[in-house]
Amino acid sequence: MIVVYHDVGGAHSTAVAANIHISRLPMNTIPTAKQILDVPTFDKIEKNQLGHLLYIGTDENGNRVYTLGRKYKPNLVIPAIQDMFNIVNKPGEKLYIVDTHPTVNLLMKIGGFTSRRLAIVSIGRPIVTKGTLQAYKDIANIVRGVKIRLRNEI
């Protein structure tokens, strides 16, 4: 199975969800800000990485986990990924695409915009980190639901 977590920028909610999924971040407790900031792709996605699948790791069941920053065009990007997967997929391989954007709160939007778009990282990163910690339970709940669905498909 291939799991792709996607949202607008791919730098915050997707990075956290994918890292929860592969157990780099905890599922049942809220991590420290340092743990969030230690995630290799958290608030570090560059413009040239948008639209690309970024491999994050493999979970305990061998599912490969990716993130995707797809801007405001999920209706164009997601069907293209699904079509390409259907063209090249291996027998028995499945694709699971998960939108993490519903977990993004106002602090994450403000901090992410300031850090990634305006390149004022020293101001934006602490704001987006605080927002991410506030949204962490919601992000973890999405991942929990994905893992339950994956177990039911095996």
Backbone torsions as a table, in degrees:
resi	resn	phi	psi	omega
1	MET	NA	141.4	173.1
2	ILE	-112.8	129.5	179.1
3	VAL	-115.4	129.2	178.1
4	VAL	-122.5	117.6	173.2
5	TYR	-94.3	128.3	-176.4
6	HIS	-133.6	153.1	168.7
7	ASP	-162.0	-166.2	-173.0
8	VAL	-59.5	-55.5	-173.8
9	GLY	-104.2	-19.0	179.1
10	GLY	72.4	11.7	-172.3
11	ALA	-108.8	-12.2	-171.9
12	HIS	-129.0	-81.1	-176.9
13	SER	-62.4	-37.0	178.9
14	THR	-68.8	-42.9	179.9
15	ALA	-61.0	-43.4	179.9
16	VAL	-67.7	-46.9	-179.5
17	ALA	-58.5	-47.6	-178.6
18	ALA	-62.7	-37.6	-179.3
19	ASN	-76.2	-28.1	169.6
20	ILE	-66.2	-44.1	-176.8
21	HIS	-58.2	-40.1	-178.6
22	ILE	-93.3	11.3	176.0
23	SER	67.9	22.7	172.5
24	ARG	-79.4	-25.4	173.4
25	LEU	-120.9	152.4	-177.0
26	PRO	-72.6	148.6	177.8
27	MET	-85.9	-38.6	-168.0
28	ASN	-106.3	0.1	176.3
29	THR	-134.8	155.7	177.6
30	ILE	-83.9	127.3	-178.6
31	PRO	-75.2	176.1	174.0
32	THR	-80.8	164.2	175.2
33	ALA	-59.6	-38.6	179.5
34	LYS	-61.0	-41.8	178.4
35	GLN	-61.6	-40.0	177.3
36	ILE	-64.6	-47.5	-177.7
37	LEU	-66.4	-22.0	177.7
38	ASP	-78.8	-10.6	176.0
39	VAL	-64.3	124.8	-172.1
40	PRO	-55.0	-32.7	-177.5
41	THR	-104.7	-0.3	-177.3
42	PHE	-67.0	119.6	179.5
43	ASP	57.8	31.1	-179.1
44	LYS	-129.7	8.4	179.8
45	ILE	-72.6	131.2	179.0
46	GLU	-97.8	161.7	-178.2
47	LYS	-54.6	-38.8	-177.2
48	ASN	-71.9	-7.9	177.4
49	GLN	-93.9	-12.9	178.0
50	LEU	-63.4	139.4	-179.3
51	GLY	83.5	-0.6	179.1
52	HIS	-110.6	143.6	173.8
53	LEU	-77.8	126.0	179.0
54	LEU	-108.0	118.7	179.9
55	TYR	-71.6	127.5	-178.7
56	ILE	-104.5	-38.2	179.1
57	GLY	161.1	-172.3	-179.3
58	THR	-117.9	137.6	-179.7
59	ASP	-83.9	-178.2	-175.7
60	GLU	-65.0	-15.0	179.1
61	ASN	-105.8	8.8	178.4
62	GLY	85.4	8.1	177.4
63	ASN	-76.6	131.5	177.9
64	ARG	-85.4	133.8	-173.7
65	VAL	-117.6	130.7	-178.3
66	TYR	-128.8	162.3	169.3
67	THR	-121.7	161.4	-179.3
68	LEU	-148.8	125.0	168.5
69	GLY	-94.9	115.1	-172.9
70	ARG	-118.3	16.1	-179.4
71	LYS	53.9	-142.2	-175.7
72	TYR	-103.4	29.6	-176.1
73	LYS	-124.0	48.2	-179.4
74	PRO	-61.6	-30.1	-179.1
75	ASN	-68.8	-15.4	175.0
76	LEU	-100.4	-44.4	-173.2
77	VAL	-73.2	-47.0	-174.7
78	ILE	-63.8	-45.9	176.6
79	PRO	-61.7	-33.9	178.0
80	ALA	-64.6	-41.1	177.8
81	ILE	-65.3	-43.5	179.4
82	GLN	-63.0	-42.7	178.8
83	ASP	-63.0	-45.3	-179.8
84	MET	-64.0	-40.2	177.6
85	PHE	-59.9	-44.8	-179.5
86	ASN	-64.2	-30.8	179.2
87	ILE	-72.3	-42.5	-172.3
88	VAL	-107.3	2.5	-172.2
89	ASN	-66.8	153.5	176.5
90	LYS	-88.5	148.9	177.9
91	PRO	-54.8	132.3	179.3
92	GLY	86.6	-13.4	-179.7
93	GLU	-78.9	140.1	178.9
94	LYS	-127.5	158.0	-180.0
95	LEU	-121.0	131.4	178.6
96	TYR	-125.5	117.1	-176.3
97	ILE	-110.9	127.6	-171.2
98	VAL	-127.0	124.0	178.5
99	ASP	-87.4	117.8	178.4
100	THR	-96.7	-2.0	-176.5
101	HIS	-57.0	-33.3	179.4
102	PRO	-60.5	-17.0	-179.9
103	THR	-87.2	-10.2	-174.4
104	VAL	-74.0	122.3	-179.3
105	ASN	-100.9	179.2	-175.6
106	LEU	-62.0	-41.6	178.7
107	LEU	-62.9	-38.1	178.2
108	MET	-65.5	-39.7	178.9
109	LYS	-65.6	-47.8	-178.6
110	ILE	-65.1	-48.7	-178.9
111	GLY	-65.3	-42.1	178.7
112	GLY	-63.9	-44.1	178.1
113	PHE	-61.3	-45.3	-178.4
114	THR	-64.8	-43.9	-177.2
115	SER	-75.0	-51.3	-172.1
116	ARG	-84.2	-47.2	-172.9
117	ARG	-81.7	-44.6	-179.0
118	LEU	-89.2	-10.2	-179.8
119	ALA	60.4	32.1	174.5
120	ILE	-104.4	72.4	-172.8
121	VAL	-63.0	-38.7	-176.2
122	SER	-62.3	-25.6	177.5
123	ILE	-96.5	-45.8	-174.1
124	GLY	-70.5	-40.2	-175.5
125	ARG	-61.8	-44.3	176.9
126	PRO	-63.2	-34.4	179.7
127	ILE	-68.7	-47.6	-178.7
128	VAL	-67.1	-32.0	177.6
129	THR	-66.3	-44.7	177.9
130	LYS	-60.6	-45.0	178.2
131	GLY	-62.4	-38.3	179.6
132	THR	-66.1	-41.2	177.2
133	LEU	-62.9	-36.4	177.5
134	GLN	-68.1	-32.6	-178.2
135	ALA	-91.4	-2.2	-169.5
136	TYR	-55.7	-44.9	-179.2
137	LYS	-60.8	-39.4	179.0
138	ASP	-66.2	-40.8	177.9
139	ILE	-64.3	-46.1	179.1
140	ALA	-60.9	-36.3	178.4
141	ASN	-64.8	-37.2	175.8
142	ILE	-62.3	-47.1	-179.2
143	VAL	-62.8	-42.6	178.5
144	ARG	-57.2	-44.8	178.0
145	GLY	-63.5	-39.7	178.0
146	VAL	-62.1	-46.6	-178.1
147	LYS	-63.9	-37.3	177.1
148	ILE	-64.2	-46.2	-180.0
149	ARG	-63.3	-39.5	178.5
150	LEU	-63.6	-42.7	178.9
151	ARG	-61.2	-38.3	-178.6
152	ASN	-71.5	-20.9	-179.8
153	GLU	-87.9	-14.1	-177.1
154	ILE	-78.9	NA	NA
